[in-house]
Amino acid sequence: MKAIVIDPSDNIVVVLGPVAKGDEVTWKIGDQEFAAKAIDDIPIYHKMASKDIKKGDPIVKYGQHIGIAGCDIKKGNYVHVHNVESHRENLK
């Protein structure tokens, strides 16, 4: 299954089709190809961790923080409201 990354600093990918637990998901950053085995079922156009993310670390999509990890998230985990917490940053 293919996925996309918008910004090289992202720690998630967006899957381009439904992913079943155990499926291999591949994506590219520039000319370099990456892969991870899905740990969970992931619906089409939803997020999967592209690397291990520690509890409290930012979730990064489009190069921007979209929340913080509410628990440790392993590479290949489904990333959604069950493991991401809202975090209002002090933007100036």
Disulfide bonds with the S-S distance in Angstrom:
none
